[in-house]
């Protein structure tokens, strides 16, 4: 069913001022951002696909800002079925190409530009070249394009083995006829489209002028030159840092400067920037969505049900790690819309310094920021006016921010904390080191030693035990020393974790913990709350759920289904607010058993 597109009043609480402030837009079921400027040449950014674009999301926004600052009205958007765009039954290459063509027409119509340049990244560069065969553009920038679908699939299969690893270092089970990279699934039809894709077979010149930046450019440049294109080539050294991982993604400043120079060369200017686009909103069969800005430069998507269930809680989804508000594998967008079909409203948003929210004023890394709970309080303000119970959900560093907010804000009635690494962040810890060593914990090594292959490698001398033992001993000593210091100088004045959990329960709020089996955060949970099943479950008033066979981000369909079930159980508990909940449920759930049911 094609989503209905409407344009009601856009709620913009504290929107940035000035003509260059980017505006959320919707067109043909797609969600995007328009970065206005006064140039006569506009730019459509065609992002990478799936996991790679999730990693590149924030640097991609930086490129859009740079192009607009140089005078080019710039559009960036989510492909069908990705990000905040409308859902689709089945992803196909043709629908992505059609979306780029729609973006070109939208930019021309909205801004009045007389020329258009396409800038594509990775698979988005391939899509841009295909779209430009039939939709006239003046310039084309190809950043590390995928020249053949088969080569792209081989690369993605290799990446799938490194991105979604389980906490013990093993690979998750491979599904037949699908490929999952970082929670993003490519179904059989999409894989078939890719297998038949080859840019060497392009028949028409996509643009008079082309900039091609890649590790290998000769073959494609020769083909484009034979079609009559004026092709400029060069390397793209910043690619790995751009699409490798959302946490470590960096802006390739030199590469982006070259793109901006190429896109703006010889551009004519208009007398003034075009007027603002119409307000943005998407609608599905059971939900309505609108973007909102609030607080200190925060951004989110409010998802409302067409039919609100009486007494239903409202859900606040807090960004996890550096992932944008649509979530790892787009699971937050999917979950928000499925809840709306059940009458539950929600708001998914980015903490400061993440996704589409503004940079942090202090410039620090937003992960485990000591004031992240303040952003959550500002988001709670946006949904508290309904009087409905409020439930929060966040993972890893987002779970940390949620716990801190739960301790401080009595308006919050419940929270689901997913793979919570720590309850209190010690400012003496090296954040970068902790992130890089998250899966190098003692539990990870212990898990590896249970595998026969590891024992064989030890016996053959392929694994050196002494460096591992020294590293674990050093970490253990450092952790013990920090605990001693914190006993004399507590980080949080609210008392121990157990005491704060007790205070949360006394006020009638619910708290749930969910972990992947072997996740490093389990250490902190046991240290502060006790063993589970047992003492920790009694303190929380609900069992700690440990999921076997799930990666840190719960990227598999079975893990996401279990996550959704846990959230619905929390919403049910918040709705009826029982005096006490027995901790008698099984605390470990195996995904293979769930799949069979």
Secondary structure, 3 states (H helix, E strand, C coil): CCCECCCCCCCECCCCCCCCCCEEEEECCEEEEEECCCECEEEEEECCCCHHHHHHHHHHHHHHHHHHHCCCCEEEECCCCCCCCCCCCCCCHHHHHHHHHHHHHHHHHHHCCCEEEEEEECHHHHHHHHHHCCCCCCEEEEECCCCEHHHHHHHHHHHHHHHCCECCCCCCCCCCCCEEECCEEECHHHHHHHHCCEHHHCCCCCCCEEEEECCCCHHHHHHHHHCCCEEEEECCCCHHHHHCCCCCCCCCHHHHHHHHHHHHCCCCECCCCCCCCCCCCEECCCEEEEEEEECCCEEEEEEEECCCCCCCCEEEEECCCCCCCCCHHHHHHHHHHHHHCCCCEEEEEECCCCCCCCCCCCCCCCCCCCCHHHHHHHHHHHHHHHCCCEEEEEECHHHHHHHHHHHHCCCCCEEEEECCCCCCCCCCCCHHHHHHCCCCCHHHHHHHHCCHHHHHHHHCCCCCHHHHHHHHHHHHHHHHHHHHHHHHCCCCCCCCHHHHHHHHHHCCCEEEEEEECCCCHHHHHHHHHCCCCCHHHHHHCCCCEEEECCECCCCCHHHHHHHHHHHHHHHHHHHHCCCCCCCCCCCEEEHHHHHHC
